[in-house]
Each structure stands twice: as C-alpha cells, then as structure tokens.
Amino acid sequence: MIRARRIQKEKNVPKNAGVSSICDIAGVSRKTGYKWDADLQQKLSGVSSSNKEQSGLETEHEKLKKEMELLKFEHEGLKLAWEIHDVEKILAEKKDTTK
C-alpha cells in the first residue's frame, strides 16, 4: 500500500483513477495489469496461508510442551511414591515363589 501510494504521487495518478488509466500510465495493457494483479494476489495468499500454518504449528508446539511438562511432573511423583512405599521390594517378594 505504501509503495502504491508513493508511485501514485510520483506518477501524478489521481486517487480515483481506474484500471485503464493506471495501466496506461504504467505502459502496459489492461490484460497485463490484471495478470500482474492476479500473480501478486496468488503470492500474497501463499504467504498468508504459510503464516497461518506456522502460527498453528507454534500453538500446537506450546500445547505439547505443556503436556510434556505435566507428564514429567506426574512421572517424578510416581517414582517418588514407589520409592517411599518400597514398591520394588514388594514386587520382588511377590515374584519370589520360594517363600
């Protein structure tokens, strides 16, 4: 938009100029002007969808990081509980069938 305004001022194009007059000032046909516009729109939409995809991936990444931290916390708690209650010893005794 800024570049368009700058060009508009440099070329003395009126603010209410139509497509035909803009293309005449640029020295291209209307067909070429519309083709350039379509190409630009396609490039811009590709960038926009890429940005949306990246934003979605970043959000998903943050969510997974939080879930991982929660799982680590739970795991450490379970390990501590097993140590406190000597679960390893109890399981070893249950496996020992000689008693």
VOGU-3710 file (C-alpha; in Angstrom, 3 decimals, decimal comma):
1> mirarriqke> 0,000/0,000/0,000  2,793/2,413/0,893  4,629/1,606/-2,311  1,416/2,088/-4,298  0,821/5,499/-2,699  4,418/6,527/-3,419  4,101/5,505/-7,074  0,736/7,250/-7,259  2,306/10,513/-6,060  5,401/10,149/-8,285
11> knvpknagvs> 3,330/9,500/-11,401  0,617/12,052/-10,504  -2,114/9,429/-10,715  -5,439/10,708/-9,389  -6,817/8,851/-6,338  -9,975/7,862/-8,223  -8,099/6,585/-11,312  -9,486/3,491/-12,970  -7,644/0,373/-14,025  -7,334/1,535/-17,633
21> sicdiagvsr> -5,699/4,856/-16,740  -3,313/3,201/-14,258  -2,262/0,645/-16,868  -1,813/3,435/-19,450  0,451/5,350/-17,079  2,440/2,159/-16,350  2,709/1,491/-20,080  1,038/-1,929/-20,013  -2,227/-3,279/-21,352  -5,217/-3,842/-19,048
31> ktgykwdadl> -4,831/-7,585/-19,594  -1,215/-7,441/-18,366  -2,253/-5,250/-15,421  -4,877/-7,767/-14,350  -2,401/-10,635/-14,857  0,155/-8,894/-12,624  -2,549/-8,275/-10,023  -3,593/-11,953/-10,098  0,041/-13,069/-9,723  0,537/-10,724/-6,791
41> qqklsgvsss> -2,677/-11,892/-5,103  -1,607/-15,528/-5,505  1,799/-14,814/-3,937  0,216/-12,889/-1,075  -2,309/-15,636/-0,342  0,512/-18,208/-0,302  2,402/-16,142/2,254  -0,743/-15,631/4,305  -1,598/-19,341/4,428  2,018/-20,150/5,254
51> nkeqsglete> 1,922/-17,688/8,166  -1,339/-19,191/9,424  0,125/-22,696/9,194  3,242/-21,629/11,089  1,150/-19,950/13,766  -0,910/-23,127/14,139  2,229/-25,222/14,449  3,671/-22,881/17,072  0,443/-23,090/19,085  0,459/-26,889/18,861
61> heklkkemel> 4,133/-26,944/19,892  3,427/-24,855/23,003  0,495/-27,122/23,900  2,668/-30,234/23,554  5,431/-28,660/25,655  2,949/-28,004/28,470  1,619/-31,573/28,252  5,170/-32,931/28,362  5,967/-30,887/31,473  2,819/-32,216/33,151
71> lkfeheglkl> 3,754/-35,807/32,260  7,289/-35,311/33,604  5,855/-33,942/36,846  3,480/-36,911/37,199  6,277/-39,367/36,399  8,551/-37,888/39,070  5,678/-38,112/41,576  5,057/-41,750/40,757  8,757/-42,577/41,053  8,871/-40,915/44,446
81> aweihdveki> 5,745/-42,776/45,611  7,250/-46,120/44,547  10,432/-45,326/46,486  8,527/-44,221/49,608  6,351/-47,343/49,670  9,135/-49,765/48,668  7,063/-50,990/45,726  10,126/-52,521/44,067  10,770/-54,634/47,170  7,125/-55,709/47,410
91> laekkdttk> 7,058/-56,729/43,742  10,312/-58,647/44,126  8,879/-60,540/47,086  5,723/-61,410/45,140  7,820/-62,776/42,301  9,861/-64,888/44,663  7,824/-68,115/44,825  10,233/-69,929/47,098  8,702/-68,407/50,225
//
